[in-house]
Amino acid sequence: MKKVCLISLGCEKNLVDSENILALLSFLGYEIVKDINDAEYVFINTCGFINSAKKESLDTIFSCLSFKDKKVIVTGCLAERYEKILRKEIPEIDLLIPIKKYNNFIDLLKQIDSNISLSGGLDDKKRIISTLPFSAYLRIGDGCDNCCSYCAIPLIRGPFRSRPLKDIEDEAIRLSNQGVKEIIVLEQDTSKYGIDLCNGESLIDVLKVLVDNNKIESIRLLYLYPDEVSDELIDYIAKHSKIAPYFDIPIQHSENRILKAMNRRGDKRFLIDLFNKIRTKIPKCILRTTIMVGFPGENNKDFNNMLKFLDKIKFDHLGAFTYSREEDTPSYNFPHQVREKTKQKRLDILMKHQQKISYQLNKKHVGEIMEGYVVGNHKDEYLIRTYWNAPDDVDGKIYMAGLKSHQIGDKIKIKITDAFVYDLIGEEVN
């Protein structure tokens, strides 16, 4: 039995693809190993979203190619976006499988493994879950057609496509029958679900399917586009305790002029009203967002106004990154490109600014009793996940002293006893 190792880079959506690939390889008779030294075949599922991600993907490819006794197969977003360039510049790669050829995945593998007799491609109904046993991502679609002027995702993943609701329901049943209690719903734009379907189904219908599954205890949504967060969605989340009151709404910027140049829908007033509405309807909510600094044309006034906006909204969690000039996107050719040094300086200022906000908000949780799952342990300390933090390492962590013995996936109640800039400390309560 030939041994394979898979390295998954990039986002959680890419991780789901990796889980589909693992299931296919297992079906074909390969043995999955974790250590690259034990593998004969190394699959690298790459990211090609921004420059830092592309660099990580290329570094990983070259690192794996240094093992001369292994076949290296490159899949994912980098392979999709730069297939021709990779073939020309890195001929040592044994096989490239871009996303558009996933339907012929097995047939392409035959080029490096003549023992394969089957045909076909990836099946999104078959996965080997690589996350903690009690928790899994549930992808409800693929692609994006928001066409933000800086973003290459539509070029890589194509237009938005919802999965049929029946497929989603069936996968949720399979996952829950495997012992999955926590579902994290995602897509490039989760809130757009159903817009391309003819039967009027929406994200709320997805949530209903999950809420009605008695084996699923916790549901979390990631990647909501601001103007698609409807009153009905907010009200539905408020009504159902199974759904974490957690709103991950990337806004990228606050200033109208920059939002317009980014081809983002909505303006500053809309964003303020949206977040105020969510907090009014769900006082216990957690707000998370993503901010980009250094977009072409962003000046000091724009940046300082964005800091004031953050003071006004006060996001619980915030991820930030510098603008990446991506070829074939409209903003690549925009005038007034911002210097890298200026971008990095603004990013540093932004993160220090957010640290103060996060610390203020985190201190308010001291004394609160939260219910969550044990997600890790080290010596006499446990890591806990509650409604407050998502599993993708963007948010902070909750630590708890291990006075009792627990297994990964145990559901417990904790009282928050201390707070830091990013993390919380708690103790178990009965």
C-alpha positions in Angstrom: 0.0 0.0 0.0 1.5 3.3 -1.1 1.7 6.0 1.6 0.6 9.6 1.0 0.9 12.8 3.1 -1.2 15.9 2.5 -0.3 19.4 3.4 -3.3 21.8 3.5 -2.6 25.5 3.2 -4.8 28.6 3.3 -8.4 28.9 4.6 -10.9 26.5 6.1 -12.7 26.2 2.7 -9.5 24.9 1.3 -9.3 22.5 4.2 -12.7 21.0 3.2 -11.2 20.3 -0.3 -8.2 18.7 1.4 -10.6 16.4 3.4 -12.3 15.4 0.1 -8.9 14.6 -1.4 -8.0 12.5 1.6 -11.2 10.5 1.3 -10.5 9.9 -2.4 -7.0 8.8 -1.8 -8.1 6.4 1.0 -10.8 5.0 -1.4 -8.1 4.4 -4.0 -6.1 2.3 -1.5 -3.5 4.8 -0.3 -2.4 4.8 3.3 -2.6 8.3 4.8 0.4 9.3 6.9 1.1 12.4 8.9 4.9 12.5 8.6 6.3 13.5 5.2 9.3 11.3 5.8 7.1 8.2 5.7 5.3 9.2 2.5 5.9 8.2 -1.1 3.5 10.8 -2.4 3.1 14.3 -1.1 0.0 16.4 -1.9 0.2 20.1 -1.3 -3.2 21.8 -1.4 -2.1 25.4 -2.0 -3.5 28.9 -1.4 -3.0 31.7 -4.0 -5.1 34.5 -2.5 -2.5 37.1 -1.6 1.3 37.5 -1.9 2.0 36.1 1.6 -0.1 33.0 0.9 1.5 32.5 -2.5 5.0 32.7 -0.9 4.0 30.1 1.7 2.7 27.8 -1.0 5.9 28.1 -3.1 8.1 27.7 0.0 6.2 24.5 0.8 6.5 23.2 -2.7 10.3 23.7 -2.8 10.7 22.2 0.6 8.8 19.1 -0.5 10.8 18.9 -3.8 14.0 18.6 -1.7 12.9 15.1 -0.8 14.1 13.5 -4.0 12.5 10.1 -3.4 8.9 11.5 -3.3 6.3 12.3 -5.9 5.0 15.9 -5.3 1.4 16.7 -6.4 0.3 20.3 -6.2 -3.5 21.1 -6.0 -5.6 24.1 -5.0 -5.8 27.8 -5.7 -2.1 28.3 -6.7 -2.3 25.5 -9.1 -5.6 26.9 -10.5 -4.3 30.5 -10.9 -0.8 29.8 -12.1 -1.0 26.4 -13.7 1.0 27.3 -16.9 3.6 29.3 -15.0 4.2 26.5 -12.5 4.5 23.9 -15.3 7.1 26.1 -16.9 9.0 27.4 -13.9 8.9 24.4 -11.6 9.0 21.3 -14.0 10.1 19.2 -11.0 6.5 19.1 -9.8 5.3 15.6 -10.7 1.6 16.5 -11.1 -0.5 19.7 -11.1 -4.3 19.4 -10.5 -6.0 22.8 -10.7 -9.5 23.2 -9.2 -11.2 23.2 -12.5 -9.9 19.6 -13.1 -11.1 18.2 -9.8 -13.8 16.3 -11.6 -11.0 14.3 -13.3 -8.8 13.9 -10.3 -8.4 10.2 -10.5 -7.7 10.2 -14.2 -4.9 12.8 -13.7 -3.4 10.6 -10.9 -2.9 7.9 -13.4 -0.1 10.0 -14.9 2.0 9.2 -11.9 0.4 5.9 -10.7 -0.2 3.3 -13.3 -1.9 1.0 -10.8 -5.1 3.0 -10.7 -7.9 1.5 -12.7 -10.8 3.7 -11.7 -12.0 7.0 -13.2 -13.7 10.1 -11.8 -13.0 12.9 -9.4 -13.6 14.4 -6.0 -16.9 13.8 -4.3 -17.9 16.5 -1.9 -20.1 13.9 -0.1 -17.0 12.0 1.0 -14.6 13.5 3.5 -12.0 12.4 6.1 -12.5 14.9 8.9 -9.2 16.4 9.9 -10.5 18.7 12.6 -11.2 17.6 16.2 -13.6 14.6 16.2 -16.6 16.5 17.6 -16.3 19.5 15.3 -16.4 20.0 11.5 -16.7 22.6 8.9 -19.8 22.5 6.6 -19.3 24.2 3.2 -22.6 25.2 1.7 -21.3 26.5 -1.7 -18.3 27.7 -3.6 -17.1 30.6 -5.6 -17.9 34.3 -5.3 -19.3 37.0 -7.6 -19.1 40.0 -5.3 -16.2 41.1 -7.5 -14.4 43.3 -5.0 -11.8 45.2 -6.9 -8.8 43.8 -5.0 -9.9 40.1 -4.8 -8.7 37.2 -7.0 -11.2 34.7 -5.5 -13.7 35.0 -8.4 -10.8 34.4 -10.8 -9.8 31.3 -8.9 -13.0 29.8 -7.7 -15.5 31.1 -10.3 -19.0 32.5 -9.7 -21.0 31.8 -6.6 -22.7 28.3 -6.6 -25.0 27.1 -3.8 -25.0 23.4 -2.8 -28.5 21.9 -3.0 -30.1 22.0 0.5 -30.7 18.3 0.4 -26.9 17.7 0.0 -26.2 19.9 2.9 -28.8 18.2 5.1 -27.5 14.7 4.1 -23.9 15.8 4.9 -25.0 17.2 8.3 -26.7 13.9 9.1 -23.5 12.0 8.1 -21.3 14.3 10.2 -23.6 14.1 13.3 -23.8 10.3 13.0 -20.0 10.3 13.1 -20.1 12.1 16.5 -19.8 15.7 15.2 -21.6 18.0 17.7 -20.3 21.4 16.5 -20.9 22.6 12.9 -19.1 25.7 11.5 -20.9 26.8 8.3 -18.8 28.5 5.7 -18.4 29.6 2.1 -16.7 32.5 0.4 -19.9 34.5 1.1 -22.1 32.4 3.4 -24.9 34.9 3.5 -25.4 34.7 -0.2 -26.6 31.1 0.0 -29.6 30.3 -2.2 -29.4 33.4 -4.4 -28.7 31.2 -7.5 -31.4 28.7 -6.6 -34.9 28.8 -8.0 -36.9 27.7 -5.0 -36.3 30.7 -2.7 -34.1 28.8 -0.2 -31.8 30.9 1.9 -29.2 30.7 4.7 -32.1 30.5 7.2 -33.2 27.3 5.5 -29.7 25.9 6.0 -29.9 26.9 9.7 -33.3 25.3 10.1 -31.9 22.0 8.8 -29.1 22.1 11.3 -31.2 23.3 14.2 -33.6 20.4 13.6 -30.8 17.8 13.8 -31.0 16.7 17.4 -27.4 15.4 17.5 -26.0 18.8 16.6 -25.4 20.9 19.7 -23.7 24.0 18.3 -23.7 26.0 15.1 -21.5 28.9 14.0 -21.6 31.0 10.9 -18.5 32.4 9.2 -18.0 35.0 6.4 -21.2 37.1 6.2 -21.4 40.0 3.7 -22.7 43.1 5.5 -25.7 44.0 3.3 -26.8 40.4 3.2 -27.3 40.2 7.0 -31.0 40.5 7.1 -33.3 41.3 10.0 -34.7 37.8 9.6 -31.3 36.2 9.9 -30.5 38.2 13.0 -33.9 37.4 14.6 -33.5 33.7 13.7 -30.0 33.6 15.4 -31.4 35.4 18.4 -34.2 32.8 18.8 -32.1 29.7 18.6 -29.6 29.0 21.4 -28.0 26.3 19.3 -26.6 29.0 17.0 -23.7 30.9 18.5 -24.5 34.7 18.6 -21.3 35.2 16.7 -21.2 37.5 13.7 -18.2 37.3 11.4 -18.7 40.2 9.0 -15.6 41.2 7.1 -16.0 44.9 6.2 -12.4 45.6 4.8 -12.7 49.4 5.5 -15.0 52.0 6.9 -14.5 55.0 4.6 -17.0 55.5 1.8 -14.5 56.6 -0.7 -12.3 53.5 -0.2 -15.3 51.2 0.0 -16.5 52.5 -3.3 -13.1 52.0 -4.9 -13.1 48.4 -3.4 -16.4 47.8 -5.1 -17.9 47.0 -1.7 -21.7 47.4 -1.2 -22.9 49.6 1.7 -21.3 52.7 3.3 -20.2 53.7 6.7 -23.6 54.7 7.9 -25.0 51.4 6.8 -22.2 49.5 8.7 -22.8 51.5 11.9 -26.5 50.9 11.8 -26.0 47.2 11.1 -23.7 46.6 14.0 -25.9 48.7 16.4 -28.9 46.7 15.3 -27.1 43.4 16.0 -26.0 44.5 19.4 -29.5 45.8 20.2 -31.2 42.6 19.3 -28.5 40.3 20.7 -26.7 42.1 23.5 -24.5 39.0 24.1 -23.3 38.9 20.5 -19.7 38.7 19.5 -18.7 40.8 16.5 -15.7 39.9 14.4 -14.4 41.6 11.2 -11.5 41.9 8.8 -9.8 45.1 7.9 -7.4 45.9 5.0 -4.9 48.7 5.2 -3.0 50.4 2.4 -5.6 50.0 -0.4 -4.7 52.3 -3.4 -5.6 55.9 -2.6 -5.9 55.4 1.2 -4.5 58.4 2.9 -3.7 59.3 6.5 -7.2 60.9 6.9 -8.9 57.7 5.7 -6.8 55.6 8.0 -7.3 57.8 11.1 -11.1 57.9 10.4 -11.1 54.1 10.3 -9.4 54.0 13.7 -12.2 56.3 15.0 -14.8 53.9 13.4 -13.2 51.0 15.3 -13.5 53.0 18.5 -17.2 53.5 17.8 -18.1 49.9 16.9 -15.6 48.1 19.1 -15.2 44.7 17.5 -14.6 41.8 19.8 -12.2 40.2 17.3 -10.5 41.7 14.4 -8.2 40.4 11.7 -6.1 42.7 9.6 -3.8 42.5 6.6 -2.1 44.8 4.2 -3.4 45.3 0.6 -1.8 42.8 -1.8 -1.5 44.0 -5.4 -2.9 41.1 -7.3 -2.5 40.9 -11.1 -5.8 40.6 -13.1 -7.8 42.4 -10.5 -9.0 46.0 -11.2 -7.1 47.6 -8.3 -3.8 46.3 -9.7 -3.8 49.3 -12.1 -5.3 51.8 -9.7 -3.3 55.0 -9.2 -1.8 56.1 -5.9 -0.5 52.7 -4.8 0.6 52.8 -1.2 4.2 52.1 -0.3 4.8 48.8 1.5 6.5 50.6 4.4 3.5 52.7 4.9 1.1 49.7 4.7 3.1 47.9 7.4 3.3 51.0 9.6 -0.5 51.4 9.4 -1.0 47.7 10.1 1.1 47.9 13.2 -0.8 51.0 14.4 -4.1 49.4 13.7 -3.3 46.2 15.7 -2.1 48.1 18.7 -5.2 50.2 18.5 -7.4 47.1 18.4 -5.5 45.6 21.3 -6.9 48.3 23.6 -10.4 47.7 22.4 -10.1 43.9 22.7 -8.8 44.2 26.3 -11.7 46.6 27.3 -14.3 44.1 25.9 -12.5 41.0 27.3 -12.6 42.5 30.8 -16.4 42.7 30.6 -16.6 38.9 30.4 -15.0 38.5 33.8 -17.6 36.8 36.0 -19.6 35.5 33.1 -20.4 31.8 33.0 -19.9 30.3 29.5 -20.7 26.8 28.2 -18.2 25.3 25.7 -16.1 22.4 24.6 -12.7 21.2 25.6 -10.5 21.6 22.5 -7.0 20.9 23.8 -5.0 20.2 26.9 -1.4 20.6 28.0 -0.2 19.3 31.4 -2.7 20.8 33.9 -4.3 23.3 31.5 -7.2 23.0 29.1 -8.2 25.0 26.1 -11.9 25.8 25.9 -14.1 27.0 23.0 -17.3 28.8 23.6 -19.6 31.1 21.6 -16.8 33.7 22.2 -14.2 32.2 19.9 -14.1 30.4 16.5 -11.9 27.4 15.8 -9.8 29.1 13.0 -7.1 30.7 15.2 -8.2 34.3 14.3 -9.8 34.8 17.8 -8.1 34.5 21.2 -8.1 31.4 23.4 -9.8 30.5 26.7 -7.6 28.7 29.2 -8.8 26.7 32.2 -6.8 25.0 35.0 -7.4 21.3 34.9 -8.7 20.4 38.3 -10.8 17.6 36.8 -10.0 15.2 34.1 -11.6 15.9 30.7 -11.5 14.5 27.2 -11.4 16.5 24.0 -15.0 17.3 23.1 -16.3 17.3 26.6 -18.9 20.0 27.1 -18.4 22.0 30.3 -19.3 25.3 32.0 -16.7 27.7 33.0 -16.6 31.1 34.8 -14.3 33.7 33.3 -11.9 34.8 36.1 -9.4 37.0 34.2 -8.9 38.7 30.8 -6.0 39.7 28.7 -5.6 41.5 25.3 -6.5 38.4 23.3 -7.2 35.6 25.8 -9.5 34.7 28.7 -8.9 32.6 31.8 -11.7 30.6 33.4 -12.4 28.0 36.0 -14.9 25.1 35.8 -18.2 25.4 37.5 -20.8 22.7 38.2 
